[in-house]
Amino acid sequence: MRAFSSAGYTVPLGRHSYPMDKYRLVPERLLAKGVLARDEICEPQPVTRGDILRVHTPEYVHAFCSGRLDRRAMLRLGLPWSAALVRRAFVVIGGTLAASRVALSDGLGVNLAGGTHHAFADHGEGYCIFHDMVISLRRLRHEGVARRFLIIDLDVHQGNGTAALCQTDPDVFTFSMHAANNYPARKEHSSWDIALPDHTTDAPYLDRLQTALARLLERCEPELIFYQAGVDVLTGDRFGRLDLSMDGLGERDRLVARFARQAGLPLVVTFGGGYARDINVIVEAHCQTVEIVRACLG
């Protein structure tokens, strides 16, 4: 198995609610636990501006890259601008694209970042600048490598950017299972949305997911699956409203990995959100995801 990470995934934000240090700590812990060997963690190449322009408007891309977004746009994005943040955006997308190529050849690829599902064509929001999964799938389609895609989004927040970007694309099926009463206040229409009540626990969550996965291939015929594996569904997450245990989270990841294996479809894993007050909980959760998908597919 190959996973993608970079020192450039971590940039200074000052005092901030976004747990940027997880991108440094997760690969360190995966190596320490022996889940991944050092030669299995690869440095991705940044994508080009042309790749990003397949998805995002020239006005937005230029304004962000040059540091000219207005204050309102930056508040909506939720991250302080810096040249390092611009470089990070390009290399994180490169990680998802590289993981996609590995998945197509080996069955599984992991980006130890990404899952930026709140990015729209003309703006970013919710800590998401550009949409790594949609940029990657359009690059793959441009190259003639794959045409039909499934995005499984199990972050606690609806993948509103994903839904908006793919609504008119018949060859991308978007599935989002999220907390009904959480951000974003205005939901977009995914191909299939399942909105869960506050404080949903392991058993009902896993039952809904297992039932949905059993029906997904009746509704689409993908060649590649992107999995947005946000860990903000854990109980006690600052920005979550669901109550999964760590064991329940692991079973969630196991269900998705087994679904991909049984369907004979390559799987790309991206991290998504996670905002526990103790960063060690976030790191443990992301590491568990990697360990489980590797056990099932790698």
C-alpha positions in Angstrom: 0.0 0.0 0.0 1.1 3.6 -0.6 0.0 6.6 1.3 0.8 10.2 0.5 2.0 12.9 2.9 4.2 15.9 2.9 5.8 18.3 5.3 3.9 20.9 3.2 0.6 19.5 4.5 1.3 21.4 7.8 1.4 25.2 7.8 1.3 27.6 10.8 -2.1 29.1 11.6 -1.4 30.6 15.0 -4.2 30.0 17.6 -6.9 28.3 15.5 -9.6 25.7 15.8 -8.3 23.8 12.8 -6.0 20.9 14.0 -3.3 21.4 11.4 -0.7 19.4 13.5 -2.6 16.2 12.8 -1.0 16.1 9.3 2.4 15.8 10.9 1.4 13.5 13.8 -0.6 10.9 11.8 2.3 9.7 9.6 4.6 9.7 12.6 2.2 7.5 14.5 1.5 5.2 11.6 5.3 4.6 11.3 5.7 4.2 15.0 2.9 1.6 15.1 4.3 -0.3 12.1 1.1 0.2 10.1 3.1 1.8 7.3 6.8 1.4 6.5 8.8 4.5 5.7 9.0 3.6 2.0 5.2 3.3 1.8 4.7 7.0 2.7 5.3 9.0 -0.5 5.8 12.7 -1.3 3.1 13.9 -3.7 3.8 16.3 -6.5 1.6 19.5 -6.5 -1.0 19.7 -9.2 -0.9 22.5 -11.8 -3.1 25.6 -11.9 -4.6 24.1 -15.0 -5.8 21.1 -13.0 -7.6 23.4 -10.6 -9.1 25.4 -13.3 -11.0 22.3 -14.5 -13.1 22.8 -11.4 -12.8 26.3 -10.1 -13.3 29.7 -11.7 -10.3 31.7 -12.9 -11.4 34.7 -10.8 -11.5 32.7 -7.6 -8.2 30.8 -8.3 -6.3 34.0 -9.1 -7.7 35.9 -6.1 -6.8 33.1 -3.7 -3.4 32.4 -5.1 -2.4 36.1 -5.2 -3.8 36.8 -1.7 -6.5 39.1 -3.0 -9.6 37.5 -1.6 -11.7 40.0 0.3 -12.2 39.8 4.1 -15.7 38.3 3.7 -14.4 35.6 1.5 -11.5 34.8 3.9 -13.9 34.6 6.8 -16.0 32.2 4.9 -13.0 30.1 4.2 -12.0 30.2 7.8 -8.2 30.1 7.3 -5.6 32.9 7.4 -4.0 33.5 4.0 -0.3 32.8 3.4 1.9 31.8 0.6 2.5 28.5 2.4 -1.3 27.9 2.5 -1.4 28.3 -1.3 1.4 25.8 -1.7 -0.3 23.5 0.7 -3.5 23.6 -1.3 -1.7 22.5 -4.5 0.2 19.7 -2.8 -2.8 18.3 -0.9 -4.7 17.9 -4.2 -1.6 16.3 -5.6 -1.8 13.7 -2.8 -5.3 12.8 -3.7 -4.5 12.6 -7.4 -1.5 10.4 -6.6 -3.6 8.2 -4.3 -6.1 7.8 -7.1 -3.5 6.6 -9.5 -2.2 4.1 -6.9 -5.8 2.9 -6.3 -6.4 2.3 -10.0 -3.3 0.1 -10.2 -3.2 -1.5 -6.7 -6.8 -1.3 -5.4 -6.1 1.2 -2.6 -4.6 4.6 -2.3 -4.6 6.9 0.8 -4.0 10.6 1.1 -3.1 11.5 4.7 -5.0 14.8 4.1 -7.7 16.0 1.7 -11.4 15.5 1.6 -12.1 19.2 1.1 -15.7 18.8 0.4 -16.9 22.3 1.2 -15.1 23.9 -1.7 -17.3 25.4 -4.5 -16.4 26.5 -8.0 -16.2 30.2 -7.1 -15.4 30.1 -3.4 -14.0 28.1 -0.5 -15.6 27.6 2.9 -15.4 25.5 6.0 -11.6 25.2 5.8 -11.8 23.9 2.3 -10.0 25.9 -0.5 -10.1 23.8 -3.6 -11.9 20.5 -4.0 -9.3 17.7 -4.1 -11.5 14.8 -5.1 -13.4 16.5 -7.9 -10.1 18.0 -9.3 -8.6 14.6 -9.2 -11.4 12.8 -10.9 -11.6 15.4 -13.7 -7.8 15.0 -14.3 -8.3 11.2 -14.5 -11.2 11.7 -16.9 -9.2 14.1 -19.0 -6.5 11.5 -19.3 -9.0 8.8 -20.3 -8.0 6.7 -17.2 -11.5 6.5 -15.7 -14.9 8.1 -16.4 -17.4 7.1 -13.7 -16.9 7.8 -10.0 -18.6 7.3 -6.7 -17.9 9.7 -3.8 -18.8 8.3 -0.3 -18.8 11.1 2.2 -19.1 10.1 5.8 -17.9 13.4 7.4 -20.4 14.7 10.0 -21.0 17.7 7.7 -22.8 17.4 4.4 -20.5 17.5 1.3 -22.2 20.6 0.0 -19.3 21.6 -2.4 -19.2 18.1 -3.7 -22.9 18.0 -4.4 -22.9 21.4 -6.1 -19.9 20.7 -8.3 -21.2 17.3 -9.4 -25.0 17.9 -9.7 -24.9 18.2 -13.5 -22.3 15.4 -14.0 -24.2 12.1 -14.7 -21.0 10.1 -14.3 -20.3 11.1 -10.6 -22.6 9.7 -7.9 -22.4 11.6 -4.6 -23.5 10.0 -1.4 -23.4 11.9 1.9 -24.5 10.6 5.3 -24.2 13.4 7.8 -25.8 15.2 10.8 -29.0 16.9 9.7 -28.7 19.9 12.0 -25.1 20.7 11.5 -23.1 22.9 9.1 -23.9 23.9 6.4 -27.2 25.5 7.3 -28.2 25.4 3.6 -27.6 21.9 2.2 -27.0 21.1 -1.4 -28.6 18.1 -3.2 -26.3 15.1 -3.4 -27.2 12.2 -5.6 -28.2 10.6 -2.3 -28.3 12.3 1.1 -29.0 10.6 4.4 -29.5 13.2 7.2 -29.2 11.8 10.7 -30.7 13.2 13.9 -28.5 14.6 16.7 -26.7 12.1 18.9 -27.1 9.1 16.6 -25.0 6.3 18.1 -23.2 3.3 16.7 -26.0 0.8 16.1 -28.4 3.0 14.2 -25.6 4.7 12.3 -24.1 1.5 11.1 -27.4 0.0 10.2 -28.3 3.0 8.0 -24.8 2.8 6.4 -24.9 -0.9 5.8 -28.3 -0.7 4.2 -27.3 2.2 2.0 -24.1 0.5 0.8 -26.0 -2.5 -0.2 -28.1 -0.4 -2.5 -25.4 1.9 -4.0 -24.4 -0.2 -6.9 -28.1 -0.4 -8.0 -27.8 3.4 -8.5 -24.4 3.9 -10.1 -21.7 1.9 -11.9 -18.4 3.5 -10.8 -14.9 2.7 -11.8 -13.3 4.3 -8.8 -14.5 5.2 -5.3 -13.5 8.3 -3.3 -14.0 7.9 0.4 -14.2 11.1 2.5 -13.5 9.5 5.9 -14.1 12.4 8.3 -13.7 11.5 12.0 -15.8 14.4 13.3 -18.7 11.8 13.8 -17.0 10.8 17.1 -18.9 11.6 20.3 -17.6 14.8 21.9 -16.3 16.3 18.7 -16.5 20.1 19.0 -18.1 20.6 15.6 -20.0 17.3 15.4 -23.5 16.3 16.5 -23.2 12.6 16.3 -22.1 10.1 19.0 -20.1 7.3 17.4 -17.6 5.5 19.6 -14.0 4.8 18.4 -15.1 1.2 17.8 -18.2 2.3 15.9 -16.0 4.6 13.7 -13.7 1.6 13.0 -16.7 -0.5 11.9 -17.8 2.3 9.6 -14.5 2.2 7.9 -14.6 -1.6 7.7 -18.0 -1.5 6.0 -16.8 0.9 3.4 -13.6 -1.1 2.7 -15.5 -4.3 2.5 -18.0 -2.7 0.2 -15.2 -1.7 -2.2 -13.5 -5.2 -1.9 -16.7 -7.1 -2.6 -17.6 -4.8 -5.6 -14.0 -5.2 -7.0 -13.6 -1.4 -7.1 -10.5 0.6 -6.3 -10.8 2.9 -3.2 -9.2 6.3 -2.5 -9.2 7.4 1.1 -9.1 11.1 2.1 -9.2 12.3 5.7 -11.9 15.0 6.0 -12.6 16.6 9.4 -12.0 15.9 13.0 -12.1 18.5 15.8 -11.9 16.6 19.2 -10.4 18.9 21.9 -7.6 16.3 22.4 -5.6 16.1 19.2 -4.5 12.6 20.2 -8.1 11.4 19.7 -8.1 12.9 16.2 -4.8 11.3 15.3 -5.9 7.9 16.8 -9.1 8.0 14.7 -7.3 8.8 11.4 -4.7 6.1 12.1 -7.4 3.6 12.8 -9.0 4.4 9.5 -5.7 3.7 7.6 -5.1 0.5 9.6 -8.5 -0.9 8.9 -8.6 -0.1 5.2 -5.2 -1.6 4.8 -6.3 -4.8 6.6 -9.3 -5.1 4.3 -7.7 -4.0 1.0 -4.0 -3.4 1.3 
